[in-house]
């Protein structure tokens, strides 16, 4: 799969695809993905943090959707939480695991990232 967006370190934020391209699958704009891959490739991506890029790689199909309901333009997700067995609030982190993309290649796009 190929995804347009911005990277900051090893975290990639999904952005809008260029108007002339279409994915065939749906990832919400603003979704965070952890990047894995060859060290040299990840260093090249990190060196271009201020530019919008397109990454190509492999990701589990189960990681493509996020649980809950998107609100505030996709920046906030509301998801149900299972109560603890004893009825007391728990300090357990209920956040879903961050999806992982194994990067195979990347390319610069003609726009910059807002940060």
Backbone as a chain_set.jsonl record, in Angstrom:
{"seq": "XXXXXXXXXXXXXXXXXXXXXXXXXXXXXXXXXXXXXXXXXXXXXXXXXXXXXXXXXXXXXXXXXXXXXXXXXXXXXXXXXXXXXXXXXXXXXXXXXXXXXXXXXXXXXXXXXXX", "coords": {"N": [[0.831, -1.176, 0.0], [0.35, 2.317, -0.53], [0.755, 5.397, 1.081], [-0.029, 8.764, 1.662], [1.302, 11.497, 3.556], [2.672, 12.848, 6.617], [5.776, 12.509, 8.325], [7.186, 12.125, 11.55], [9.906, 11.501, 13.151], [9.627, 8.16, 13.894], [6.945, 8.043, 13.625], [4.144, 8.194, 11.625], [1.782, 10.331, 10.158], [-1.269, 10.035, 8.683], [-2.238, 11.667, 5.754], [-4.086, 13.664, 3.358], [-4.605, 12.139, 0.211], [-2.936, 12.881, -2.882], [-4.927, 14.646, -5.253], [-5.256, 13.347, -7.729], [-4.816, 10.684, -7.291], [-5.891, 7.486, -6.052], [-6.601, 5.252, -3.38], [-7.958, 2.711, -2.864], [-8.433, 1.567, -0.486], [-9.42, 2.547, 2.815], [-8.084, 4.851, 4.98], [-8.256, 6.806, 7.827], [-7.827, 10.317, 7.76], [-5.267, 11.793, 9.629], [-4.759, 9.622, 11.197], [-2.431, 7.786, 13.142], [0.557, 6.043, 12.492], [3.004, 3.635, 13.215], [6.286, 3.466, 12.026], [8.296, 0.935, 10.638], [11.287, -0.672, 9.539], [14.2, -0.767, 7.355], [17.08, 0.659, 8.816], [18.519, 2.721, 7.451], [16.632, 3.621, 5.574], [14.606, 4.615, 7.269], [16.031, 6.693, 8.483], [16.415, 8.391, 6.279], [13.763, 9.162, 5.808], [13.251, 10.499, 8.216], [14.965, 12.664, 7.894], [13.536, 14.216, 6.182], [11.353, 15.399, 7.459], [9.863, 17.784, 7.358], [8.611, 17.836, 4.962], [5.893, 16.715, 2.909], [5.303, 13.311, 2.347], [5.139, 10.188, 0.527], [4.648, 6.985, 1.553], [5.465, 3.58, 0.974], [4.559, 0.316, 1.695], [4.048, -2.601, 3.788], [1.188, -3.56, 5.685], [-0.768, -4.919, 8.309], [-4.029, -6.058, 7.581], [-5.939, -5.899, 9.562], [-5.088, -3.742, 11.041], [-5.875, -1.517, 9.686], [-8.335, -0.301, 10.265], [-9.794, 1.776, 12.815], [-10.936, 1.455, 16.156], [-14.105, 2.524, 17.53], [-15.753, 5.781, 17.36], [-15.154, 8.405, 15.149], [-14.512, 11.815, 15.881], [-14.522, 15.429, 15.869], [-13.308, 16.101, 13.404], [-11.825, 13.78, 12.945], [-9.711, 13.808, 14.681], [-10.185, 13.03, 17.253], [-11.196, 10.106, 18.953], [-13.888, 8.191, 20.111], [-14.403, 5.475, 22.092], [-15.864, 2.455, 23.383], [-15.258, 1.287, 26.742], [-14.345, -1.469, 28.635], [-15.618, -2.227, 31.861], [-13.783, -2.579, 34.954], [-13.328, -5.709, 36.703], [-13.797, -5.475, 39.489], [-15.278, -3.22, 39.73], [-14.113, -0.788, 40.294], [-12.345, 2.147, 39.124], [-9.78, 1.633, 36.756], [-6.232, 1.754, 36.254], [-5.323, 0.896, 33.888], [-4.217, 1.176, 30.558], [-6.359, 1.767, 27.983], [-6.067, 2.284, 25.338], [-6.073, 1.503, 21.871], [-3.684, -0.659, 20.214], [-0.975, 0.875, 18.418], [-1.058, 1.016, 14.899], [1.22, -0.686, 12.675], [3.506, -0.126, 10.041], [5.463, -1.69, 7.68], [7.985, -0.295, 6.122], [8.818, -0.081, 2.726], [9.592, 1.616, 0.669], [9.838, 5.152, -0.173], [8.732, 8.465, -1.203], [9.168, 11.921, -2.048], [6.576, 14.388, -1.902], [4.942, 17.153, -3.524], [4.531, 19.189, -1.459], [4.394, 20.763, 1.816], [4.663, 19.9, 5.313], [2.542, 20.849, 7.972], [3.89, 22.036, 10.675]], "CA": [[0.0, 0.0, 0.0], [1.035, 3.605, -0.535], [0.004, 6.351, 1.896], [0.522, 10.118, 1.71], [1.205, 12.115, 4.869], [3.872, 13.46, 7.19], [6.458, 11.695, 9.322], [7.944, 12.787, 12.613], [10.612, 10.355, 13.721], [9.073, 6.909, 13.374], [5.483, 8.136, 13.627], [3.622, 8.733, 10.374], [0.409, 10.795, 10.25], [-1.92, 9.917, 7.383], [-2.773, 12.913, 5.211], [-4.898, 13.505, 2.155], [-3.908, 11.707, -0.998], [-3.021, 13.837, -3.984], [-6.241, 14.58, -5.889], [-5.299, 12.457, -8.886], [-4.55, 9.302, -6.909], [-6.876, 6.863, -5.178], [-5.982, 4.119, -2.696], [-8.646, 1.432, -2.908], [-8.723, 1.243, 0.912], [-9.702, 3.805, 3.513], [-7.449, 5.17, 6.25], [-8.703, 8.133, 8.237], [-6.837, 11.381, 7.817], [-4.857, 12.053, 11.01], [-4.406, 8.349, 11.835], [-1.0, 7.635, 13.428], [1.098, 4.726, 12.167], [4.415, 3.483, 13.572], [7.073, 2.996, 10.892], [9.359, -0.044, 10.857], [12.009, -0.938, 8.301], [15.652, -0.65, 7.392], [17.529, 1.858, 9.525], [18.889, 3.745, 6.48], [15.383, 4.132, 5.016], [13.95, 5.413, 8.308], [16.831, 7.914, 8.651], [16.096, 9.251, 5.133], [12.428, 9.705, 6.064], [13.389, 11.454, 9.311], [15.641, 13.849, 7.371], [12.565, 14.97, 5.379], [10.161, 15.559, 8.3], [9.087, 18.987, 7.047], [7.987, 17.658, 3.646], [4.899, 15.658, 2.773], [5.873, 12.175, 1.64], [4.297, 9.021, 0.304], [5.378, 5.782, 1.927], [4.942, 2.336, 0.433], [4.966, -0.79, 2.537], [3.068, -3.619, 4.172], [0.513, -3.343, 6.958], [-1.825, -5.902, 8.534], [-5.351, -5.56, 7.225], [-6.673, -5.608, 10.799], [-4.623, -2.454, 11.56], [-6.356, -0.418, 8.849], [-9.468, 0.379, 10.874], [-9.614, 2.151, 14.209], [-12.182, 1.245, 16.876], [-14.797, 3.698, 18.049], [-16.364, 6.753, 16.462], [-14.319, 9.584, 14.95], [-15.14, 13.112, 16.14], [-13.635, 16.598, 15.746], [-12.512, 16.001, 12.183], [-10.972, 12.602, 12.981], [-8.608, 13.955, 15.638], [-10.591, 12.428, 18.519], [-11.993, 8.89, 18.802], [-14.595, 7.768, 21.307], [-14.581, 4.031, 22.023], [-16.315, 1.897, 24.65], [-14.249, 0.699, 27.617], [-14.911, -2.497, 29.522], [-15.368, -1.918, 33.269], [-12.928, -3.534, 35.648], [-14.14, -6.717, 37.399], [-14.155, -5.091, 40.848], [-16.112, -2.026, 39.684], [-13.326, 0.423, 40.53], [-11.583, 2.599, 37.948], [-8.493, 0.973, 36.595], [-5.202, 2.594, 35.651], [-4.907, 0.238, 32.655], [-4.355, 1.975, 29.341], [-7.274, 1.094, 27.07], [-5.838, 2.728, 23.965], [-5.753, 0.398, 20.969], [-2.279, -0.625, 19.801], [-0.688, 1.686, 17.24], [-0.78, 0.201, 13.717], [2.62, -0.692, 12.238], [3.722, -0.292, 8.605], [6.828, -2.068, 7.339], [8.288, 0.579, 4.988], [9.661, -0.626, 1.661], [10.142, 2.753, -0.065], [9.149, 6.415, 0.056], [9.046, 9.524, -2.158], [8.717, 13.274, -1.676], [5.442, 14.981, -2.603], [5.125, 18.595, -3.727], [3.911, 20.049, -0.439], [5.098, 20.7, 3.093], [3.865, 19.523, 6.468], [2.281, 21.981, 8.876], [4.431, 21.847, 12.029]], "C": [[0.871, 1.234, 0.0], [0.151, 4.623, 0.167], [0.72, 7.694, 1.88], [0.345, 10.671, 3.122], [2.531, 12.694, 5.314], [4.455, 12.546, 8.267], [7.143, 12.595, 10.336], [8.616, 11.666, 13.386], [10.086, 9.092, 13.07], [7.55, 6.89, 13.399], [5.036, 8.843, 12.357], [2.165, 9.116, 10.583], [-0.189, 10.789, 8.851], [-2.513, 11.257, 6.979], [-3.669, 12.623, 4.021], [-4.03, 13.022, 1.01], [-3.949, 12.817, -2.031], [-4.317, 13.593, -4.759], [-6.324, 13.542, -7.002], [-5.075, 10.984, -8.539], [-5.623, 8.781, -5.972], [-6.292, 5.573, -4.627], [-6.674, 2.791, -2.936], [-8.907, 0.899, -1.502], [-8.838, 2.567, 1.642], [-8.968, 3.882, 4.851], [-7.871, 6.582, 6.594], [-7.551, 9.119, 8.255], [-6.537, 11.672, 9.29], [-4.484, 10.792, 11.769], [-2.891, 8.256, 11.991], [-0.584, 6.197, 13.156], [2.566, 4.706, 12.562], [5.16, 2.877, 12.384], [8.161, 2.033, 11.355], [10.049, -0.247, 9.521], [13.497, -0.812, 8.485], [16.047, 0.692, 7.995], [17.846, 3.002, 8.555], [17.634, 4.405, 5.894], [14.657, 5.034, 6.011], [14.709, 6.712, 8.581], [16.57, 8.901, 7.512], [14.733, 9.926, 5.331], [12.508, 10.777, 7.151], [14.046, 12.753, 8.841], [14.697, 14.736, 6.559], [11.27, 15.203, 6.142], [9.294, 16.75, 7.92], [8.36, 18.894, 5.712], [6.958, 16.536, 3.682], [5.515, 14.548, 1.935], [4.8, 11.128, 1.377], [5.146, 7.813, 0.652], [4.677, 4.575, 1.322], [5.46, 1.212, 1.311], [3.821, -1.743, 2.818], [2.499, -3.325, 5.547], [-0.566, -4.411, 7.102], [-3.177, -5.286, 8.22], [-6.156, -5.201, 8.474], [-6.265, -4.278, 11.415], [-5.205, -1.264, 10.801], [-7.533, 0.34, 9.451], [-9.166, 0.73, 12.313], [-10.951, 1.962, 14.922], [-12.815, 2.557, 17.316], [-15.346, 4.59, 16.956], [-15.467, 7.973, 16.376], [-15.109, 10.863, 15.17], [-14.098, 14.203, 15.938], [-12.716, 16.455, 14.54], [-11.556, 14.833, 12.181], [-9.837, 12.687, 13.972], [-8.909, 13.294, 16.979], [-11.422, 11.194, 18.218], [-12.611, 8.549, 20.143], [-14.889, 6.284, 21.153], [-15.057, 3.522, 23.375], [-15.159, 1.263, 25.424], [-14.944, -0.305, 28.52], [-14.615, -2.134, 30.973], [-14.462, -2.97, 33.903], [-13.809, -4.497, 36.435], [-14.587, -6.288, 38.801], [-14.987, -3.808, 40.892], [-15.383, -0.725, 39.925], [-12.617, 0.862, 39.256], [-10.22, 1.929, 37.926], [-7.499, 1.925, 35.939], [-4.693, 1.979, 34.345], [-5.153, 1.145, 31.459], [-5.219, 1.204, 28.352], [-7.088, 1.519, 25.623], [-5.507, 1.529, 23.081], [-4.289, 0.472, 20.567], [-2.115, 0.199, 18.525], [-0.413, 0.766, 16.057], [0.675, 0.356, 13.285], [2.67, -0.909, 10.732], [5.197, -0.603, 8.386], [7.176, -1.352, 6.031], [9.22, -0.117, 4.004], [10.313, 0.493, 0.852], [9.352, 4.006, 0.283], [9.532, 7.39, -1.05], [8.493, 10.85, -1.644], [7.513, 13.664, -2.515], [5.648, 16.482, -2.657], [4.334, 19.43, -2.727], [4.652, 19.867, 0.873], [4.114, 20.328, 4.205], [3.688, 20.741, 7.373], [2.712, 21.615, 10.287], [5.64, 22.668, 12.172]], "O": [[2.006, 1.2, 0.477], [-1.046, 4.713, -0.104], [1.936, 7.755, 2.062], [-0.633, 10.358, 3.802], [3.403, 12.993, 4.497], [3.725, 11.9, 9.017], [7.615, 13.684, 10.01], [7.978, 10.968, 14.175], [10.096, 8.963, 11.846], [6.935, 5.839, 13.215], [5.488, 9.946, 12.051], [1.389, 8.327, 11.121], [0.317, 11.451, 7.946], [-3.206, 11.903, 7.765], [-3.969, 11.467, 3.721], [-2.88, 13.435, 0.857], [-4.891, 13.609, -2.057], [-4.75, 12.449, -4.9], [-7.372, 12.923, -7.19], [-5.141, 10.129, -9.421], [-6.199, 9.539, -5.191], [-5.565, 4.873, -5.331], [-5.986, 1.804, -3.197], [-9.552, -0.14, -1.356], [-8.398, 3.598, 1.134], [-9.208, 3.071, 5.746], [-7.845, 7.465, 5.736], [-6.448, 8.805, 8.701], [-7.456, 11.784, 10.102], [-3.946, 10.876, 12.874], [-2.15, 8.609, 11.074], [-1.278, 5.254, 13.536], [3.298, 5.654, 12.277], [4.71, 1.888, 11.805], [8.856, 2.287, 12.339], [9.446, -0.013, 8.473], [14.003, -0.756, 9.606], [15.431, 1.721, 7.719], [17.473, 4.145, 8.819], [17.594, 5.626, 5.74], [14.152, 6.093, 5.639], [14.088, 7.731, 8.88], [16.51, 10.109, 7.742], [14.575, 11.115, 5.054], [11.902, 11.841, 7.021], [13.714, 13.828, 9.341], [15.025, 15.888, 6.278], [10.195, 15.207, 5.542], [8.085, 16.717, 8.149], [7.577, 19.78, 5.369], [7.126, 15.541, 4.387], [6.174, 14.815, 0.93], [3.702, 11.182, 1.932], [6.238, 7.636, 0.11], [3.455, 4.555, 1.177], [6.647, 1.155, 1.632], [2.772, -1.697, 2.176], [3.212, -2.902, 6.457], [-1.212, -4.77, 6.118], [-3.436, -4.13, 8.553], [-6.976, -4.283, 8.434], [-7.007, -3.728, 12.229], [-5.043, -0.121, 11.23], [-7.704, 1.524, 9.164], [-8.369, 0.055, 12.965], [-11.997, 2.277, 14.354], [-12.134, 3.573, 17.454], [-15.399, 4.212, 15.786], [-15.061, 8.522, 17.401], [-16.242, 10.987, 14.705], [-12.906, 13.909, 15.846], [-11.506, 16.659, 14.636], [-10.55, 14.879, 11.473], [-9.066, 11.736, 14.103], [-7.994, 13.025, 17.758], [-12.267, 11.223, 17.324], [-11.95, 8.608, 21.18], [-15.547, 5.875, 20.196], [-14.698, 4.087, 24.408], [-14.202, 0.767, 24.831], [-15.995, -0.023, 29.095], [-13.484, -1.77, 31.295], [-14.392, -4.108, 33.438], [-14.928, -4.14, 36.802], [-15.655, -6.701, 39.253], [-15.363, -3.355, 41.973], [-15.972, 0.346, 39.776], [-12.321, 0.032, 38.397], [-9.603, 1.697, 38.965], [-7.884, 2.798, 35.161], [-3.737, 2.485, 33.757], [-6.19, 1.804, 31.373], [-4.852, 0.108, 27.928], [-7.888, 1.142, 24.766], [-4.753, 0.644, 23.486], [-3.705, 1.556, 20.576], [-2.996, 0.219, 17.665], [0.379, -0.169, 16.179], [1.287, 1.402, 13.503], [1.967, -1.769, 10.201], [6.071, 0.129, 8.85], [6.72, -1.752, 4.96], [10.257, -0.665, 4.379], [11.448, 0.35, 0.397], [8.321, 3.933, 0.952], [10.522, 7.185, -1.752], [7.502, 10.897, -0.917], [7.43, 13.32, -3.694], [6.457, 17.022, -1.902], [3.548, 20.291, -3.124], [5.442, 18.935, 1.027], [2.898, 20.432, 4.044], [4.596, 21.56, 7.509], [1.971, 20.951, 11.012], [6.266, 22.667, 13.232]]}, "num_chains": 1, "name": "protein.A"}
